[in-house]
Amino acid sequence: MLVHMVIGSIICCYVAKALKLVIRQERPTKENHRKKSYGMPSTHSAAVLYYGIYLTHILLYNYGPDAGAGAGAEPGPSVKGWCLLISVLLICSMAALSRAFNGYHTFAQVYAGMFLGTAFAAMWWSIRLSLYPYIDPIAEVIQLLLSVDFGISPMRQEL
């Protein structure tokens, strides 16, 4: 699950970088910030919101009321789930907006990055859910192979 999340963040950042080359919108001009790349969308904002949304999906999926619930379970996130979601969104939004407040991006560039990160996390999570039946057995086989002791020691033993 962690590998899938990291791969998604890398792809999300590359999508943001590719969009910068297509849109070609300059960053705000400040004398102490002379970055050479374009600013739209903010890659930092996309990455922060991607991680926040994806981690929220993981937590709600694994620890929400539907995780391991029986037939009589109430659908949807609990009050704790909503509090978690709102807290993560507030913290990630503040981190992303700091890019605009510090003069690295305009607010439009930050909002575009936030939208990209949120949309990409939702899409990547749905891909993970559709691939879950195939990923889990492969991960178990890899873990089993890594745990097999072939009698080869990385250190030489002195006799």
ABEGO torsion letter per residue (X at the ends): XAAAAAAAAAAAAAAAAAAAAAAGBBBBBBAABBBABBAOBBAAAAAAAAAAAAAAAAAAAAABAABGBBAABBBEBBAAAAAAAAAAAAAAAAAAAAAAAAGABBAAAAAAAAAAAAAAAAAAAAAAAAAAAAAAAAAAAAAAAAABBAGBBABBBBX
